[in-house]
């Protein structure tokens, strides 16, 4: 990636005036895991208007519907509708009702914190500096559930059809985020604000197998190159079908420490609100970091790109 020098100065997002109806959906899942709705067996499904029904334990997440994390749920925690997710989270700026909610990363940065926890703490502090003070951490139990959900999605994707059919494999292959790294120490934080109708996520995991990350980065490049546009139809457990138009492109990010950047959109076929996700991934010698936003089209813009780069840099700088 091209190194940006000097580094983008700190900026506070203006964001839009919409109130965050779901400030931080519990394990909203913003990475790519589950957010793409890759399997009908993952749990909730989207209704015909593109709203996500319940969100089982996942996250990207981008949250099977949600891996209980960035990673991501099946129909995705879009942050665009008012639906709650498993475990529930406060609405209209209220403090999340489950998990560890805090804008102060001091607990994570305690002397006995693991490296991944300290890195997420640093990222949480940087996110809060931009006004994203509604924060909720994933528990070890939720991360374990996310990994199991991802395993089930990978072994059974029969609930999803993709056109062109040749794009199903590339789409399924990007259903991954750092907390899914087998055997890794991993941490995840979802964050939001009262003026952003979406969710941000940071994940950090120990690099147990560098090949897994290399494969993921290659899979992202393959999806963008071979399947920039596709249509997916998801059939839920009640045999109800939801169809989405999906696009994928490379992020405009050129930040130092960014190894991969992906922007994808998902729109209900026939009309409806478009959901956009922006996912950045970086690595250090011993860890992999992901920062992502999901919401409206603004998350792919210059402002959010700079914010995501700085949050990623904060996490990497703590490792």
C-alpha positions in Angstrom: 0.0 0.0 0.0 1.1 3.6 -0.6 2.3 5.3 2.6 0.7 8.6 3.4 3.1 11.1 4.9 2.5 13.0 6.9 -0.2 11.1 8.6 -3.8 12.4 8.3 -4.3 14.9 11.1 -6.9 14.2 13.8 -10.4 15.3 12.8 -13.7 15.1 14.5 -16.4 13.7 12.3 -19.3 16.0 11.5 -21.4 12.9 10.8 -25.0 13.5 9.9 -28.0 14.6 12.1 -29.6 11.2 12.3 -29.8 9.8 15.8 -28.2 6.4 16.3 -31.3 4.2 16.8 -29.1 1.4 17.8 -25.9 3.0 19.2 -24.0 -0.2 19.5 -25.9 -3.4 18.4 -24.6 -6.2 20.6 -21.9 -7.8 18.6 -23.1 -6.0 15.5 -20.5 -7.8 13.5 -18.9 -5.4 11.2 -16.1 -7.4 9.6 -17.0 -9.6 6.8 -18.0 -12.6 8.8 -21.7 -13.3 8.5 -22.5 -9.8 7.4 -22.8 -11.1 3.9 -25.6 -13.5 4.8 -23.8 -16.5 3.5 -25.9 -19.2 4.9 -29.5 -19.7 5.9 -28.5 -21.8 8.8 -26.9 -18.9 10.6 -30.1 -17.6 12.2 -32.2 -14.5 11.6 -32.8 -13.2 8.2 -33.6 -10.0 6.5 -37.2 -9.1 5.7 -38.2 -8.0 2.2 -37.4 -4.3 3.0 -33.9 -5.3 4.0 -34.3 -4.9 7.7 -32.6 -7.5 9.8 -34.6 -9.8 12.0 -33.1 -11.2 15.2 -29.3 -11.5 15.5 -28.0 -14.8 16.8 -24.7 -15.1 18.5 -22.1 -14.9 15.9 -20.5 -10.8 15.0 -19.4 -8.4 10.7 -18.8 -8.1 10.7 -20.5 -7.1 10.2 -22.6 -9.1 12.8 -25.3 -14.8 10.6 -26.9 -12.4 11.0 -24.4 -11.5 13.1 -21.5 -13.4 14.4 -22.0 -12.1 17.8 -19.2 -9.8 16.2 -17.0 -7.6 13.1 -17.1 -10.2 12.3 -20.5 -9.8 10.7 -24.0 -11.3 11.1 -25.8 -13.0 8.3 -28.2 -10.4 7.3 -25.9 -8.0 9.0 -26.3 -5.4 11.7 -26.8 -2.5 9.5 -27.3 0.2 12.0 -29.9 1.5 9.5 -32.9 0.0 11.1 -34.2 0.0 14.6 -34.1 -3.7 15.2 -32.3 -5.0 18.3 -29.9 -7.8 18.5 -29.3 -10.7 20.8 -28.4 -9.4 24.2 -30.0 -6.1 23.3 -28.4 -2.7 23.3 -29.7 0.7 24.3 -31.4 3.0 21.8 -31.3 6.7 21.1 -27.9 7.1 22.7 -28.5 5.0 25.8 -25.8 2.9 27.3 -25.8 -0.7 25.9 -27.6 -3.0 28.2 -25.3 -5.9 27.9 -21.5 -6.5 27.7 -18.9 -4.2 29.0 -19.9 -0.6 28.1 -17.3 2.0 28.6 -15.7 4.8 26.7 -12.7 4.6 29.1 -10.2 2.0 27.9 -8.2 2.1 31.2 -9.6 -1.2 32.3 -8.4 -2.9 29.1 -5.0 -1.2 29.4 -4.4 -2.6 32.9 -1.0 -4.0 33.5 -2.3 -7.6 33.3 -4.1 -7.0 30.0 -3.1 -9.2 27.0 -1.6 -7.5 24.0 -4.8 -7.8 22.0 -6.8 -6.3 24.9 -4.4 -3.4 25.3 -4.6 -2.7 21.5 -8.4 -2.6 21.6 -8.2 -0.3 24.6 -6.0 2.1 22.6 -8.4 1.9 19.7 -11.3 2.6 22.0 -9.7 5.7 23.3 -9.0 6.9 19.7 -12.6 6.2 18.7 -13.9 8.1 21.7 -11.8 11.1 20.6 -13.9 11.2 17.5 -17.1 11.2 19.5 -17.8 7.4 19.4 -18.3 7.1 23.1 -21.0 4.4 23.1 -18.8 1.2 23.3 -19.4 -2.4 24.1 -16.8 -5.2 24.3 -17.3 -8.8 23.3 -16.9 -11.5 26.0 -14.8 -14.6 25.5 -18.1 -16.6 25.4 -19.4 -14.5 22.6 -16.2 -14.7 20.6 -16.3 -18.5 21.0 -19.9 -18.5 19.7 -18.9 -16.3 16.8 -16.2 -18.9 15.8 -18.7 -21.7 16.0 -21.3 -19.8 13.9 -18.7 -19.1 11.3 -17.7 -22.7 11.2 -21.4 -23.7 10.6 -21.7 -21.1 7.8 -18.6 -22.4 6.0 -19.9 -26.0 6.2 -23.4 -25.2 5.1 -24.1 -22.4 2.7 -27.0 -24.1 1.0 -29.4 -21.3 2.2 -27.7 -18.8 -0.1 -27.7 -18.7 -3.9 -25.5 -16.2 -5.9 -25.7 -14.9 -9.4 -23.4 -15.3 -11.2 -23.0 -18.7 -9.6 -19.2 -18.5 -10.1 -19.2 -15.7 -7.5 -20.5 -17.8 -4.6 -17.0 -19.2 -3.8 -15.3 -15.8 -3.7 -18.1 -14.3 -1.6 -18.0 -17.2 0.9 -14.2 -17.0 1.1 -14.2 -13.5 2.5 -16.5 -14.5 5.4 -13.7 -13.9 7.9 -12.4 -11.5 10.5 -9.6 -11.6 13.0 -11.5 -13.0 16.0 -12.1 -16.1 13.9 -8.4 -16.9 13.9 -8.2 -20.4 15.3 -6.6 -20.7 18.8 -5.9 -16.9 18.9 -6.2 -14.5 21.8 -8.7 -12.1 20.4 -10.7 -9.0 21.5 -13.5 -7.0 19.9 -15.1 -3.7 20.5 -18.2 -2.2 18.9 -18.7 1.6 19.1 -21.1 4.2 18.0 -22.5 7.7 18.8 -25.8 9.5 19.1 -25.2 11.2 15.7 -24.1 8.2 13.6 -26.7 5.8 12.3 -24.3 2.9 12.1 -21.7 0.9 14.0 -17.9 0.8 14.1 -15.9 -2.2 15.2 -12.3 -3.0 16.0 -10.9 -6.5 16.3 -7.4 -7.6 17.3 -6.1 -11.2 17.4 -2.8 -12.8 17.9 -1.3 -14.0 14.6 -1.3 -17.7 15.1 -1.2 -18.5 11.4 0.0 -15.8 9.1 -1.2 -17.9 6.1 -4.8 -17.4 7.2 -4.5 -13.7 6.9 -2.6 -13.9 3.6 -5.4 -16.1 2.2 -8.0 -13.6 3.3 -6.3 -10.6 1.7 -6.0 -12.6 -1.5 -9.7 -13.6 -1.3 -10.7 -9.9 -0.9 -8.6 -9.0 -4.1 -10.3 -11.9 -5.9 -13.8 -10.8 -4.9 -13.2 -7.2 -6.1 -11.5 -8.3 -9.3 -13.9 -11.1 -10.4 -17.2 -10.2 -8.7 -17.6 -6.5 -8.3 -21.3 -6.9 -8.7 -23.6 -9.8 -7.9 -27.0 -10.8 -6.6 -27.6 -13.0 -3.6 -30.8 -14.7 -2.4 -31.0 -15.9 1.1 -33.6 -18.5 2.3 -34.2 -18.5 6.0 -35.4 -21.4 8.2 -39.1 -20.5 7.5 -38.3 -20.7 3.7 -38.7 -17.0 3.3 -36.4 -15.5 0.7 -34.6 -12.1 0.6 -32.7 -10.9 -2.4 -29.9 -8.3 -2.4 -27.8 -6.6 -5.0 -24.1 -6.6 -3.8 -21.1 -4.6 -4.9 -17.5 -4.8 -3.8 -14.6 -2.4 -4.5 -11.2 -1.5 -3.1 -11.0 1.1 -0.4 -9.4 4.4 -1.2 -7.3 4.1 2.0 -3.6 4.6 1.5 -2.8 4.8 5.2 0.4 3.5 6.7 -0.3 0.1 8.3 -3.3 -0.7 6.1 -2.7 -4.0 4.3 -6.2 -4.4 2.8 -9.2 -2.2 2.4 -12.7 -3.2 1.1 -15.9 -1.3 0.6 -19.0 -3.3 -0.1 -22.7 -2.3 -0.5 -25.8 -4.4 -0.1 -29.2 -3.2 -1.4 -32.6 -5.0 -1.2 -33.5 -6.0 -4.8 -36.4 -3.9 -6.0 -35.5 -0.9 -3.9 -34.7 -0.1 -0.3 -32.0 1.4 1.9 -28.5 0.6 0.8 -26.1 -0.6 3.5 -22.4 0.2 3.1 -19.5 -1.4 4.9 -15.8 -0.2 4.9 -13.3 -2.7 6.2 -9.5 -2.0 6.8 -7.1 -4.7 7.9 -3.5 -4.4 9.1 -0.8 -6.6 10.6 2.1 -6.3 13.0 4.7 -9.0 13.6 2.4 -10.9 16.0 -1.1 -9.6 15.5 -3.8 -8.8 13.0 -6.1 -5.8 13.4 -9.4 -4.9 11.7 -11.3 -1.7 11.8 -14.7 -1.4 10.1 -17.8 0.8 9.8 -21.2 -0.2 8.6 -24.0 2.3 7.9 -24.9 4.7 5.1 -22.8 5.6 2.1 -20.8 8.1 4.2 -18.7 5.4 5.8 -16.9 5.0 2.4 -16.1 8.7 2.2 -12.8 10.5 2.9 -13.8 11.5 6.5 -14.6 8.0 7.7 -11.6 6.6 5.8 -9.3 8.9 7.8 -11.0 8.0 11.0 -10.7 4.3 10.4 -7.0 4.7 9.5 -6.3 6.5 12.8 -8.2 4.0 14.9 -6.3 1.2 13.1 -3.0 3.0 13.8 -3.8 3.4 17.4 -4.4 -0.3 17.8 -1.2 -1.2 15.9 0.8 1.4 17.9 -0.1 -0.4 21.1 1.2 -3.7 20.0 
